Amino acid sequence: MKKFWLAATVVAGLLLTLSPLRAADLKVLAGGAFAGPLADIGPKFEAASGHKLLIVYGAVPQLIKQTAAGEPFDVGIFPRQVFADASAAARFAPGARPSIARVGYGVAVKAGAPKPDVSTPDALKAALLKAQSVTFLPESAAGAYVMSVFDRLGIAAEMKAKTKPQPDAAKIAQAVANSDAELGVFLINVFVVPGVDIAGPFPGDLQQELIYEGVSPTDSKQADAAKAFIDYLRTPEAVAVMKAKGMTPG
């Protein structure tokens, strides 16, 4: 009986947290590469909670600028690099931040096109040099890492001449699917979309993961609802979506 009472109390508390009676409008700032998962997760959370989400996507420089300038928002799903900026980090309470998901880097081609060998650093270098054009988002933390890989491979100058930069993450896969660029080189989950095939991940020690953390600024007026959303991102339902979209939860 005691166990039953405890379980009922936990369930009642969860339902209270997600109750439409406490519905709120939440503004969410998120990294652009998280758009795929949130397109599915957002409606599921809204249906379960009664809360409404307004999601605004941006690259790390934009997220830093918006956060440091004091732009009002309730939840940030940010790459860890955002918190390296002291002015942005000052919006949040000190301490540990929940890790939501992580994702590595890879290379993509148009669906049905031959996939280049990218299984070793030398093979990746050869594939990049052979390509007529590549596309990614230079003005982002992920883009900065891609350019650092070009530099490590000793092909920075050659790649600069054939790069077709994109203004946001979603347009990278679109450019590949439309044959506007031969190769896409970016966070691998961006390529889990129709019209694009993944040639492979970055090989060996050229691989690195971009880590997303879920946070709420201390000045949010919807702290309880914001926490409910961050908690929801770690539920089995949300985890399943992130896995299907090419990300590693947690």
N, C-alpha and C positions, 0 to 999 in steps of 0.2 A: 504493500500500500504506500509505503514511504517512497519507493522507487517510482511508482506511478505518479505520485504528487509532484516529485521533482521533475519528471519528464514533462508533465502537464504545465508546470511553471515555466520551463525552458521554451516550450512551444508557444505558450501565451506571450512570453516576452518577445519572441521573434515576430509573432503576428502583430504585436503592438508596434514594433519598430517599422514594419512594412505596411501598417494600416493606412488605407486611403484617407481616414479621418485626419491623419497628420501629413497629408500630401503637401509636397513642396515643389517649387520649380528650381531645378539645379542647373547651374551653368558649369560645364565641364570643359577644361582646356586639356587637349591631348596631343601627343605626338602623331604626326601624319601617318606613320606606319601602323598605328593602332586603329585606323579607320575600318579595316576589314572586320576584325572581331567586334568592335562596338556597333557596327551596323546590325549585327544579330543580337548582341548582348543587351543593347539599349532598350529595344522594345520588350524583351523578356523581363527586364527589371521594372520597366514602367507598368507592365501588366501585373506583376507580382506585388508592387509596392503602392501604386497610385501616384507616385512621384513622376514628374515630367523632366526630361533632360534636354538641355540645349548644348550641343557639343560643337566646339570650335577647335579645328585642327591647325597645327603649325609645326614648323621645324624648330630645333633647339634655340637658334638666335631669336626667333619670334616669341617663343615661350618665355625666354629670359626677359625680353623687353617688356612683354605684357605683365609679367609677374612683378618685376622690379618697379614698374611705373604705377603699381597699385591698382591695376584693373580688377574690378570685382569678379570673383568666381568662387565656386564652392568646392570643386574637386579638380585636382590636377593628376593626370596620368602621364608622368614625365619621364623621359630618359634621365638617367642618373646625372648626366652632365649638366643639367639645369642647376643643380644644387652646388655646383662648383662656383657659381656666381654669388658673391656675398649678398648683394642687394636682393636677388631672387630668394635666396635661402632664408633671409630675414623674415619673409612672410609666413614661415612655418615654425611650429614648436620644435625645439631641439630634440634629438634622440633618433631612435630607429624609425625607418619608414618602411611600410610593407612592400615587399617585392611582389609585383603582379605577374610579370612575364618577362621572358628574355628571348632574343632571336639573333641568329648569326647572319652571315653575309653569303651571297651566292651570285651566280651568273644565269641569265635567262635568254632564251631565243623565242622567236615567233613560233607558235604552235605548228608542229609538223616539219619545221626546218631542221637540218642536221645539227646535232648537239656537239659542240667542240669539247675536246678533252680538257678538263680543268682539274684533274686529279692530283697534280703535283704543282709546286711553284713554277717549274720550268714549262709545264704544259699550259698553265694559266697565262703565263707571260706570252707564250707563242700564240695562244688564242686571241689575246687582247691585241697583239701587234698585227695579226692577220685580219682582224675585223675592220671593216670600212668605217664603222661608227659605233660609239657606245653612248649610253645615256644613264644618268643618275641625277641626284639632287645635290649639287656641290654645297649649297648654303644650308647645311645641316650637320649635325654631329656625325651621322652615318656617312654623309658625303665626304666629310673631312677624313674619316677613316679610310674610305675607298681611295682617296688621293694619296694617303700615306702608304697604302699598299702599292700603288703605282710607283711611288718613289722608292720603296724597298726593292721593287723588281727592276729598278733602273730605267723605267720607261715613262717617267712623268711628262717629259716634253712631247713625246710621240702621242700620248693619250690626250694631252691638252688640245692638240690640233684636231683630234677626231671626236671630241666629246660634244654631245648635244645635251646641254643642261636642261633640267625641267624645273618648273616653279613649285611643284609639290609632289609628294610620294606617289599619289594615284596616277599621275601622268607618265610615270616611268614605264610601268607595264603597258599602258595605252600606246606609248610611242613604239614599243617593241612589237605589240600586236598589230599595229598599223604599218609596220615596216619603215617607220621614220628613223629607226636606229636598229643596227644589226644585233647588238648585245645590250641587255640591261645588266647593270652591276650595282647591287644595293642590298638592303636587308632582304633576306630570302622570302619572308612571308608576303612581301609586296607582290611577288610573282605567283602567288596561289590564286590565280584568277583565270577566267576563260580567255583563250587566244594566246596564251603564253605557256611555254614549257621550261622547266628548270633544268639547266645543263648540269648543275652541281654546285655544292658549297665551296667556299674558299678552302684550299687545302692546308693541312698541317698547321704550323704556327702563324700562318697568315689569317687564320680564322679568329674571330673575336665575337663576343656577344654584347649586344646593346641591351641594357637592363632597364625595364620600366618600373617605376614605383608609384604607388597611389597615395596621395596626400590631400589634406584639406587645409587651406590657410587659416590662421588663427582669427582672422576677421570675418570669416563666413558667418552669415546669419542663419544658416541651415546646417549647423554642425551635426545634428542627429541624422538627418536625411543623407548628408554627405558620407557619414560613417556607414550608413546602411548600404550605400552604393559601393563603397570600397570593400565592405565585407562581402557583398554579392559577387564581386569580381573573383572571389576565391571559392565560390560554391562549385559543386560538381557540374552544374549547368553551364556556368561561364567557362570553367576549365575545359570542358568538352569543346566549346566553340573555339577557344584559343588554340587548342591542339589541331582542330580541323583547319584552322587558318594559318597553320605553319609556325606557331609560336610555342615555346615551352613555358607552361605556367609556373609561377612561383619563383 
